[in-house]
Amino acid sequence: MRNDYLSTSSAPSETVDFFGFGSTSPRCIGVAYVLLPDRFHLYLSTPRSEAHEMEVFADELGRALTELQELLGQTGQVSSR
């Protein structure tokens, strides 16, 4: 039996904008992402019982991405929603 808290999957393709990736355990946040030179798309999923934790994770991830942009000298804002 798995006991993951975070599970990720990437689709690094120009033809993919979004795709779904489910959680792998009852307390897990599934993270699907598309990271390309000109864009970054993110999809989070989790069981309903973990919805609050996923919202907290999304907020913190948004802050971390904004900080990374600032450190790298990028302009623009990152939305965590």
Phi and psi restraints in degrees (range 20) as a CNS / XPLOR table:
assign (resid 1 and name C) (resid 2 and name N)
       (resid 2 and name CA) (resid 2 and name C) 1.0 -82.1 20.0 2
assign (resid 2 and name N) (resid 2 and name CA)
       (resid 2 and name C) (resid 3 and name N) 1.0 152.0 20.0 2
assign (resid 2 and name C) (resid 3 and name N)
       (resid 3 and name CA) (resid 3 and name C) 1.0 -138.1 20.0 2
assign (resid 3 and name N) (resid 3 and name CA)
       (resid 3 and name C) (resid 4 and name N) 1.0 46.3 20.0 2
assign (resid 3 and name C) (resid 4 and name N)
       (resid 4 and name CA) (resid 4 and name C) 1.0 -72.3 20.0 2
assign (resid 4 and name N) (resid 4 and name CA)
       (resid 4 and name C) (resid 5 and name N) 1.0 150.6 20.0 2
assign (resid 4 and name C) (resid 5 and name N)
       (resid 5 and name CA) (resid 5 and name C) 1.0 -109.2 20.0 2
assign (resid 5 and name N) (resid 5 and name CA)
       (resid 5 and name C) (resid 6 and name N) 1.0 -22.8 20.0 2
assign (resid 5 and name C) (resid 6 and name N)
       (resid 6 and name CA) (resid 6 and name C) 1.0 -147.2 20.0 2
assign (resid 6 and name N) (resid 6 and name CA)
       (resid 6 and name C) (resid 7 and name N) 1.0 132.1 20.0 2
assign (resid 6 and name C) (resid 7 and name N)
       (resid 7 and name CA) (resid 7 and name C) 1.0 -137.6 20.0 2
assign (resid 7 and name N) (resid 7 and name CA)
       (resid 7 and name C) (resid 8 and name N) 1.0 132.8 20.0 2
assign (resid 7 and name C) (resid 8 and name N)
       (resid 8 and name CA) (resid 8 and name C) 1.0 -123.5 20.0 2
assign (resid 8 and name N) (resid 8 and name CA)
       (resid 8 and name C) (resid 9 and name N) 1.0 155.1 20.0 2
assign (resid 8 and name C) (resid 9 and name N)
       (resid 9 and name CA) (resid 9 and name C) 1.0 -151.0 20.0 2
assign (resid 9 and name N) (resid 9 and name CA)
       (resid 9 and name C) (resid 10 and name N) 1.0 141.1 20.0 2
assign (resid 9 and name C) (resid 10 and name N)
       (resid 10 and name CA) (resid 10 and name C) 1.0 -120.4 20.0 2
assign (resid 10 and name N) (resid 10 and name CA)
       (resid 10 and name C) (resid 11 and name N) 1.0 150.3 20.0 2
assign (resid 10 and name C) (resid 11 and name N)
       (resid 11 and name CA) (resid 11 and name C) 1.0 -130.0 20.0 2
assign (resid 11 and name N) (resid 11 and name CA)
       (resid 11 and name C) (resid 12 and name N) 1.0 81.4 20.0 2
assign (resid 11 and name C) (resid 12 and name N)
       (resid 12 and name CA) (resid 12 and name C) 1.0 -79.8 20.0 2
assign (resid 12 and name N) (resid 12 and name CA)
       (resid 12 and name C) (resid 13 and name N) 1.0 75.9 20.0 2
assign (resid 12 and name C) (resid 13 and name N)
       (resid 13 and name CA) (resid 13 and name C) 1.0 -137.5 20.0 2
assign (resid 13 and name N) (resid 13 and name CA)
       (resid 13 and name C) (resid 14 and name N) 1.0 140.0 20.0 2
assign (resid 13 and name C) (resid 14 and name N)
       (resid 14 and name CA) (resid 14 and name C) 1.0 -64.1 20.0 2
assign (resid 14 and name N) (resid 14 and name CA)
       (resid 14 and name C) (resid 15 and name N) 1.0 -23.9 20.0 2
assign (resid 14 and name C) (resid 15 and name N)
       (resid 15 and name CA) (resid 15 and name C) 1.0 -90.1 20.0 2
assign (resid 15 and name N) (resid 15 and name CA)
       (resid 15 and name C) (resid 16 and name N) 1.0 -4.6 20.0 2
assign (resid 15 and name C) (resid 16 and name N)
       (resid 16 and name CA) (resid 16 and name C) 1.0 -107.3 20.0 2
assign (resid 16 and name N) (resid 16 and name CA)
       (resid 16 and name C) (resid 17 and name N) 1.0 125.2 20.0 2
assign (resid 16 and name C) (resid 17 and name N)
       (resid 17 and name CA) (resid 17 and name C) 1.0 -96.8 20.0 2
assign (resid 17 and name N) (resid 17 and name CA)
       (resid 17 and name C) (resid 18 and name N) 1.0 -50.7 20.0 2
assign (resid 17 and name C) (resid 18 and name N)
       (resid 18 and name CA) (resid 18 and name C) 1.0 -139.3 20.0 2
assign (resid 18 and name N) (resid 18 and name CA)
       (resid 18 and name C) (resid 19 and name N) 1.0 153.2 20.0 2
assign (resid 18 and name C) (resid 19 and name N)
       (resid 19 and name CA) (resid 19 and name C) 1.0 -154.1 20.0 2
assign (resid 19 and name N) (resid 19 and name CA)
       (resid 19 and name C) (resid 20 and name N) 1.0 158.9 20.0 2
assign (resid 19 and name C) (resid 20 and name N)
       (resid 20 and name CA) (resid 20 and name C) 1.0 -97.9 20.0 2
assign (resid 20 and name N) (resid 20 and name CA)
       (resid 20 and name C) (resid 21 and name N) 1.0 150.3 20.0 2
assign (resid 20 and name C) (resid 21 and name N)
       (resid 21 and name CA) (resid 21 and name C) 1.0 -148.2 20.0 2
assign (resid 21 and name N) (resid 21 and name CA)
       (resid 21 and name C) (resid 22 and name N) 1.0 115.6 20.0 2
assign (resid 21 and name C) (resid 22 and name N)
       (resid 22 and name CA) (resid 22 and name C) 1.0 -82.3 20.0 2
assign (resid 22 and name N) (resid 22 and name CA)
       (resid 22 and name C) (resid 23 and name N) 1.0 165.1 20.0 2
assign (resid 22 and name C) (resid 23 and name N)
       (resid 23 and name CA) (resid 23 and name C) 1.0 -70.0 20.0 2
assign (resid 23 and name N) (resid 23 and name CA)
       (resid 23 and name C) (resid 24 and name N) 1.0 156.0 20.0 2
assign (resid 23 and name C) (resid 24 and name N)
       (resid 24 and name CA) (resid 24 and name C) 1.0 -107.1 20.0 2
assign (resid 24 and name N) (resid 24 and name CA)
       (resid 24 and name C) (resid 25 and name N) 1.0 1.3 20.0 2
assign (resid 24 and name C) (resid 25 and name N)
       (resid 25 and name CA) (resid 25 and name C) 1.0 -156.3 20.0 2
assign (resid 25 and name N) (resid 25 and name CA)
       (resid 25 and name C) (resid 26 and name N) 1.0 167.0 20.0 2
assign (resid 25 and name C) (resid 26 and name N)
       (resid 26 and name CA) (resid 26 and name C) 1.0 -61.2 20.0 2
assign (resid 26 and name N) (resid 26 and name CA)
       (resid 26 and name C) (resid 27 and name N) 1.0 -23.2 20.0 2
assign (resid 26 and name C) (resid 27 and name N)
       (resid 27 and name CA) (resid 27 and name C) 1.0 -111.2 20.0 2
assign (resid 27 and name N) (resid 27 and name CA)
       (resid 27 and name C) (resid 28 and name N) 1.0 18.3 20.0 2
assign (resid 27 and name C) (resid 28 and name N)
       (resid 28 and name CA) (resid 28 and name C) 1.0 -97.4 20.0 2
assign (resid 28 and name N) (resid 28 and name CA)
       (resid 28 and name C) (resid 29 and name N) 1.0 147.9 20.0 2
assign (resid 28 and name C) (resid 29 and name N)
       (resid 29 and name CA) (resid 29 and name C) 1.0 -105.0 20.0 2
assign (resid 29 and name N) (resid 29 and name CA)
       (resid 29 and name C) (resid 30 and name N) 1.0 121.9 20.0 2
assign (resid 29 and name C) (resid 30 and name N)
       (resid 30 and name CA) (resid 30 and name C) 1.0 -87.6 20.0 2
assign (resid 30 and name N) (resid 30 and name CA)
       (resid 30 and name C) (resid 31 and name N) 1.0 130.5 20.0 2
assign (resid 30 and name C) (resid 31 and name N)
       (resid 31 and name CA) (resid 31 and name C) 1.0 -121.1 20.0 2
assign (resid 31 and name N) (resid 31 and name CA)
       (resid 31 and name C) (resid 32 and name N) 1.0 112.4 20.0 2
assign (resid 31 and name C) (resid 32 and name N)
       (resid 32 and name CA) (resid 32 and name C) 1.0 -107.3 20.0 2
assign (resid 32 and name N) (resid 32 and name CA)
       (resid 32 and name C) (resid 33 and name N) 1.0 135.6 20.0 2
assign (resid 32 and name C) (resid 33 and name N)
       (resid 33 and name CA) (resid 33 and name C) 1.0 -146.0 20.0 2
assign (resid 33 and name N) (resid 33 and name CA)
       (resid 33 and name C) (resid 34 and name N) 1.0 151.5 20.0 2
assign (resid 33 and name C) (resid 34 and name N)
       (resid 34 and name CA) (resid 34 and name C) 1.0 -121.0 20.0 2
assign (resid 34 and name N) (resid 34 and name CA)
       (resid 34 and name C) (resid 35 and name N) 1.0 114.3 20.0 2
assign (resid 34 and name C) (resid 35 and name N)
       (resid 35 and name CA) (resid 35 and name C) 1.0 -118.7 20.0 2
assign (resid 35 and name N) (resid 35 and name CA)
       (resid 35 and name C) (resid 36 and name N) 1.0 111.3 20.0 2
assign (resid 35 and name C) (resid 36 and name N)
       (resid 36 and name CA) (resid 36 and name C) 1.0 -128.8 20.0 2
assign (resid 36 and name N) (resid 36 and name CA)
       (resid 36 and name C) (resid 37 and name N) 1.0 165.7 20.0 2
assign (resid 36 and name C) (resid 37 and name N)
       (resid 37 and name CA) (resid 37 and name C) 1.0 -55.9 20.0 2
assign (resid 37 and name N) (resid 37 and name CA)
       (resid 37 and name C) (resid 38 and name N) 1.0 -31.2 20.0 2
assign (resid 37 and name C) (resid 38 and name N)
       (resid 38 and name CA) (resid 38 and name C) 1.0 -107.8 20.0 2
assign (resid 38 and name N) (resid 38 and name CA)
       (resid 38 and name C) (resid 39 and name N) 1.0 1.1 20.0 2
assign (resid 38 and name C) (resid 39 and name N)
       (resid 39 and name CA) (resid 39 and name C) 1.0 -162.6 20.0 2
assign (resid 39 and name N) (resid 39 and name CA)
       (resid 39 and name C) (resid 40 and name N) 1.0 160.4 20.0 2
assign (resid 39 and name C) (resid 40 and name N)
       (resid 40 and name CA) (resid 40 and name C) 1.0 -141.2 20.0 2
assign (resid 40 and name N) (resid 40 and name CA)
       (resid 40 and name C) (resid 41 and name N) 1.0 117.6 20.0 2
assign (resid 40 and name C) (resid 41 and name N)
       (resid 41 and name CA) (resid 41 and name C) 1.0 -116.0 20.0 2
assign (resid 41 and name N) (resid 41 and name CA)
       (resid 41 and name C) (resid 42 and name N) 1.0 143.2 20.0 2
assign (resid 41 and name C) (resid 42 and name N)
       (resid 42 and name CA) (resid 42 and name C) 1.0 -136.7 20.0 2
assign (resid 42 and name N) (resid 42 and name CA)
       (resid 42 and name C) (resid 43 and name N) 1.0 137.3 20.0 2
assign (resid 42 and name C) (resid 43 and name N)
       (resid 43 and name CA) (resid 43 and name C) 1.0 -131.3 20.0 2
assign (resid 43 and name N) (resid 43 and name CA)
       (resid 43 and name C) (resid 44 and name N) 1.0 125.6 20.0 2
assign (resid 43 and name C) (resid 44 and name N)
       (resid 44 and name CA) (resid 44 and name C) 1.0 -112.3 20.0 2
assign (resid 44 and name N) (resid 44 and name CA)
       (resid 44 and name C) (resid 45 and name N) 1.0 142.5 20.0 2
assign (resid 44 and name C) (resid 45 and name N)
       (resid 45 and name CA) (resid 45 and name C) 1.0 -145.4 20.0 2
assign (resid 45 and name N) (resid 45 and name CA)
       (resid 45 and name C) (resid 46 and name N) 1.0 151.1 20.0 2
assign (resid 45 and name C) (resid 46 and name N)
       (resid 46 and name CA) (resid 46 and name C) 1.0 -163.2 20.0 2
assign (resid 46 and name N) (resid 46 and name CA)
       (resid 46 and name C) (resid 47 and name N) 1.0 160.6 20.0 2
assign (resid 46 and name C) (resid 47 and name N)
       (resid 47 and name CA) (resid 47 and name C) 1.0 -60.7 20.0 2
assign (resid 47 and name N) (resid 47 and name CA)
       (resid 47 and name C) (resid 48 and name N) 1.0 149.7 20.0 2
assign (resid 47 and name C) (resid 48 and name N)
       (resid 48 and name CA) (resid 48 and name C) 1.0 -52.2 20.0 2
assign (resid 48 and name N) (resid 48 and name CA)
       (resid 48 and name C) (resid 49 and name N) 1.0 -34.3 20.0 2
assign (resid 48 and name C) (resid 49 and name N)
       (resid 49 and name CA) (resid 49 and name C) 1.0 -65.1 20.0 2
assign (resid 49 and name N) (resid 49 and name CA)
       (resid 49 and name C) (resid 50 and name N) 1.0 -17.7 20.0 2
assign (resid 49 and name C) (resid 50 and name N)
       (resid 50 and name CA) (resid 50 and name C) 1.0 -108.9 20.0 2
assign (resid 50 and name N) (resid 50 and name CA)
       (resid 50 and name C) (resid 51 and name N) 1.0 14.0 20.0 2
assign (resid 50 and name C) (resid 51 and name N)
       (resid 51 and name CA) (resid 51 and name C) 1.0 -57.3 20.0 2
assign (resid 51 and name N) (resid 51 and name CA)
       (resid 51 and name C) (resid 52 and name N) 1.0 -42.1 20.0 2
assign (resid 51 and name C) (resid 52 and name N)
       (resid 52 and name CA) (resid 52 and name C) 1.0 -62.7 20.0 2
assign (resid 52 and name N) (resid 52 and name CA)
       (resid 52 and name C) (resid 53 and name N) 1.0 -44.9 20.0 2
assign (resid 52 and name C) (resid 53 and name N)
       (resid 53 and name CA) (resid 53 and name C) 1.0 -61.9 20.0 2
assign (resid 53 and name N) (resid 53 and name CA)
       (resid 53 and name C) (resid 54 and name N) 1.0 -37.1 20.0 2
assign (resid 53 and name C) (resid 54 and name N)
       (resid 54 and name CA) (resid 54 and name C) 1.0 -66.4 20.0 2
assign (resid 54 and name N) (resid 54 and name CA)
       (resid 54 and name C) (resid 55 and name N) 1.0 -39.5 20.0 2
assign (resid 54 and name C) (resid 55 and name N)
       (resid 55 and name CA) (resid 55 and name C) 1.0 -63.2 20.0 2
assign (resid 55 and name N) (resid 55 and name CA)
       (resid 55 and name C) (resid 56 and name N) 1.0 -42.1 20.0 2
assign (resid 55 and name C) (resid 56 and name N)
       (resid 56 and name CA) (resid 56 and name C) 1.0 -62.6 20.0 2
assign (resid 56 and name N) (resid 56 and name CA)
       (resid 56 and name C) (resid 57 and name N) 1.0 -45.3 20.0 2
assign (resid 56 and name C) (resid 57 and name N)
       (resid 57 and name CA) (resid 57 and name C) 1.0 -59.0 20.0 2
assign (resid 57 and name N) (resid 57 and name CA)
       (resid 57 and name C) (resid 58 and name N) 1.0 -45.7 20.0 2
assign (resid 57 and name C) (resid 58 and name N)
       (resid 58 and name CA) (resid 58 and name C) 1.0 -60.9 20.0 2
assign (resid 58 and name N) (resid 58 and name CA)
       (resid 58 and name C) (resid 59 and name N) 1.0 -43.4 20.0 2
assign (resid 58 and name C) (resid 59 and name N)
       (resid 59 and name CA) (resid 59 and name C) 1.0 -62.4 20.0 2
assign (resid 59 and name N) (resid 59 and name CA)
       (resid 59 and name C) (resid 60 and name N) 1.0 -46.2 20.0 2
assign (resid 59 and name C) (resid 60 and name N)
       (resid 60 and name CA) (resid 60 and name C) 1.0 -67.3 20.0 2
assign (resid 60 and name N) (resid 60 and name CA)
       (resid 60 and name C) (resid 61 and name N) 1.0 -37.9 20.0 2
assign (resid 60 and name C) (resid 61 and name N)
       (resid 61 and name CA) (resid 61 and name C) 1.0 -64.5 20.0 2
assign (resid 61 and name N) (resid 61 and name CA)
       (resid 61 and name C) (resid 62 and name N) 1.0 -41.1 20.0 2
assign (resid 61 and name C) (resid 62 and name N)
       (resid 62 and name CA) (resid 62 and name C) 1.0 -59.4 20.0 2
assign (resid 62 and name N) (resid 62 and name CA)
       (resid 62 and name C) (resid 63 and name N) 1.0 -42.9 20.0 2
assign (resid 62 and name C) (resid 63 and name N)
       (resid 63 and name CA) (resid 63 and name C) 1.0 -65.0 20.0 2
assign (resid 63 and name N) (resid 63 and name CA)
       (resid 63 and name C) (resid 64 and name N) 1.0 -41.9 20.0 2
assign (resid 63 and name C) (resid 64 and name N)
       (resid 64 and name CA) (resid 64 and name C) 1.0 -64.5 20.0 2
assign (resid 64 and name N) (resid 64 and name CA)
       (resid 64 and name C) (resid 65 and name N) 1.0 -40.0 20.0 2
assign (resid 64 and name C) (resid 65 and name N)
       (resid 65 and name CA) (resid 65 and name C) 1.0 -67.3 20.0 2
assign (resid 65 and name N) (resid 65 and name CA)
       (resid 65 and name C) (resid 66 and name N) 1.0 -38.9 20.0 2
assign (resid 65 and name C) (resid 66 and name N)
       (resid 66 and name CA) (resid 66 and name C) 1.0 -62.7 20.0 2
assign (resid 66 and name N) (resid 66 and name CA)
       (resid 66 and name C) (resid 67 and name N) 1.0 -42.6 20.0 2
assign (resid 66 and name C) (resid 67 and name N)
       (resid 67 and name CA) (resid 67 and name C) 1.0 -63.5 20.0 2
assign (resid 67 and name N) (resid 67 and name CA)
       (resid 67 and name C) (resid 68 and name N) 1.0 -41.0 20.0 2
assign (resid 67 and name C) (resid 68 and name N)
       (resid 68 and name CA) (resid 68 and name C) 1.0 -62.5 20.0 2
assign (resid 68 and name N) (resid 68 and name CA)
       (resid 68 and name C) (resid 69 and name N) 1.0 -41.6 20.0 2
assign (resid 68 and name C) (resid 69 and name N)
       (resid 69 and name CA) (resid 69 and name C) 1.0 -59.6 20.0 2
assign (resid 69 and name N) (resid 69 and name CA)
       (resid 69 and name C) (resid 70 and name N) 1.0 -44.0 20.0 2
assign (resid 69 and name C) (resid 70 and name N)
       (resid 70 and name CA) (resid 70 and name C) 1.0 -64.2 20.0 2
assign (resid 70 and name N) (resid 70 and name CA)
       (resid 70 and name C) (resid 71 and name N) 1.0 -42.6 20.0 2
assign (resid 70 and name C) (resid 71 and name N)
       (resid 71 and name CA) (resid 71 and name C) 1.0 -64.1 20.0 2
assign (resid 71 and name N) (resid 71 and name CA)
       (resid 71 and name C) (resid 72 and name N) 1.0 -33.5 20.0 2
assign (resid 71 and name C) (resid 72 and name N)
       (resid 72 and name CA) (resid 72 and name C) 1.0 -89.8 20.0 2
assign (resid 72 and name N) (resid 72 and name CA)
       (resid 72 and name C) (resid 73 and name N) 1.0 -1.0 20.0 2
assign (resid 72 and name C) (resid 73 and name N)
       (resid 73 and name CA) (resid 73 and name C) 1.0 77.1 20.0 2
assign (resid 73 and name N) (resid 73 and name CA)
       (resid 73 and name C) (resid 74 and name N) 1.0 23.8 20.0 2
assign (resid 73 and name C) (resid 74 and name N)
       (resid 74 and name CA) (resid 74 and name C) 1.0 -85.1 20.0 2
assign (resid 74 and name N) (resid 74 and name CA)
       (resid 74 and name C) (resid 75 and name N) 1.0 157.8 20.0 2
assign (resid 74 and name C) (resid 75 and name N)
       (resid 75 and name CA) (resid 75 and name C) 1.0 -109.2 20.0 2
assign (resid 75 and name N) (resid 75 and name CA)
       (resid 75 and name C) (resid 76 and name N) 1.0 164.3 20.0 2
assign (resid 75 and name C) (resid 76 and name N)
       (resid 76 and name CA) (resid 76 and name C) 1.0 102.7 20.0 2
assign (resid 76 and name N) (resid 76 and name CA)
       (resid 76 and name C) (resid 77 and name N) 1.0 171.3 20.0 2
assign (resid 76 and name C) (resid 77 and name N)
       (resid 77 and name CA) (resid 77 and name C) 1.0 -116.6 20.0 2
assign (resid 77 and name N) (resid 77 and name CA)
       (resid 77 and name C) (resid 78 and name N) 1.0 154.1 20.0 2
assign (resid 77 and name C) (resid 78 and name N)
       (resid 78 and name CA) (resid 78 and name C) 1.0 -109.0 20.0 2
assign (resid 78 and name N) (resid 78 and name CA)
       (resid 78 and name C) (resid 79 and name N) 1.0 131.5 20.0 2
assign (resid 78 and name C) (resid 79 and name N)
       (resid 79 and name CA) (resid 79 and name C) 1.0 -101.8 20.0 2
assign (resid 79 and name N) (resid 79 and name CA)
       (resid 79 and name C) (resid 80 and name N) 1.0 133.6 20.0 2
assign (resid 79 and name C) (resid 80 and name N)
       (resid 80 and name CA) (resid 80 and name C) 1.0 -91.6 20.0 2
assign (resid 80 and name N) (resid 80 and name CA)
       (resid 80 and name C) (resid 81 and name N) 1.0 6.1 20.0 2
